Amino acid sequence: MDPATLPVGQRVALLVKALNGAKRTNEALARCSDGDGMVEVLLDASRKLGLGLSRRDLLQTPPIRDWIWWKNKEALLTIGDNKPRYHQDGGQGRSARSLPDPADPEAGEEGRKRFLGLF
């Protein structure tokens, strides 16, 4: 089976698994001064493994997306809205119709359980 035909999430998982124990690649990632350098190293690793991942795939798919944010010293939370970073960037992988409207207090309530208190 050609790994390049798998969904992006599975290809990223294969890349992460391949990085486990890859001493030279991990040292190269540690030497990178920013996220762009990491992306270049990861693209090279993807190319060698035949995964066919693009820069966009790496920048948008966890856990690599989170590693890049960490290397760039970007916060996973933005002060003031208390939303994890991945919730702020438009609900990746979901269509705009499936995202609840933040202005509508009743939006998204059908699947949410309400906490009624302890007493």
C-alpha positions in Angstrom: 0.0 0.0 0.0 1.3 3.5 -0.9 1.4 5.6 2.2 0.9 8.8 0.2 -2.7 7.6 -0.5 -3.6 7.6 3.2 -5.5 10.5 4.8 -3.3 13.3 6.1 -3.9 12.4 9.8 -2.6 8.9 9.2 0.4 10.1 7.3 1.3 12.5 10.0 0.9 9.7 12.6 3.3 7.6 10.5 5.8 10.5 10.4 5.6 10.9 14.2 6.1 7.2 14.7 9.1 7.3 12.4 10.6 10.2 14.3 10.5 8.1 17.5 14.1 7.0 17.9 15.4 8.8 14.8 18.4 10.4 16.5 19.8 12.5 13.6 16.3 13.8 12.6 15.5 14.7 16.3 18.9 16.4 16.7 18.2 18.4 13.5 14.8 19.4 14.8 16.4 20.5 18.1 18.9 22.7 16.3 16.2 24.6 14.4 15.9 28.2 15.5 12.2 28.4 14.6 9.2 26.6 13.2 10.1 27.2 9.6 13.3 25.3 10.1 11.4 22.4 11.7 9.0 22.3 8.7 11.9 21.9 6.3 13.4 19.0 8.3 10.0 17.4 8.6 9.3 17.9 4.9 12.6 16.2 4.1 11.7 13.3 6.5 8.3 13.0 4.8 9.9 12.9 1.4 12.3 10.2 2.4 9.5 8.1 3.8 7.3 8.6 0.7 4.5 10.2 2.8 3.9 13.1 0.4 3.1 15.6 3.2 2.9 19.3 2.2 4.0 22.3 4.2 0.3 23.1 4.8 -0.4 19.5 6.1 2.4 19.9 8.7 1.3 23.4 9.7 -2.3 22.4 10.3 -2.2 18.8 11.6 -1.6 18.0 15.3 0.8 17.1 16.9 3.3 18.6 14.5 1.3 21.8 14.3 1.6 22.1 18.1 5.4 21.4 18.0 5.8 24.2 15.5 3.8 26.6 17.6 5.9 25.7 20.6 9.1 26.2 18.7 7.9 29.6 17.5 7.0 30.4 21.2 3.4 31.0 20.2 0.9 30.5 23.0 -1.5 27.6 22.9 -4.0 29.9 24.7 -4.6 33.5 23.9 -5.3 35.6 27.0 -8.8 37.0 27.2 -10.8 34.3 25.4 -9.5 31.1 27.1 -9.8 29.1 24.0 -7.2 26.5 23.0 -5.3 27.6 19.9 -6.8 24.9 17.8 -10.3 26.2 18.5 -9.3 29.7 17.4 -8.1 28.8 13.9 -11.5 28.2 12.4 -12.3 24.6 13.5 -10.0 22.8 11.2 -11.5 19.8 9.5 -15.0 21.0 10.1 -17.2 22.9 7.7 -18.2 26.4 8.6 -21.8 25.2 8.8 -21.0 22.7 11.6 -19.4 25.5 13.8 -21.8 27.1 16.3 -22.4 30.8 16.0 -20.8 32.4 19.1 -23.4 35.2 19.0 -26.2 32.7 19.3 -26.6 31.5 22.9 -28.7 28.5 21.8 -26.2 27.3 19.1 -24.6 24.0 19.7 -26.7 23.2 22.8 -28.2 19.9 21.4 -25.1 17.9 22.1 -23.9 19.7 25.2 -24.7 18.6 28.7 -25.5 21.3 31.2 -24.0 21.4 34.6 -26.7 22.1 37.1 -24.6 22.4 40.2 -23.7 20.2 43.1 -26.8 20.8 45.2 
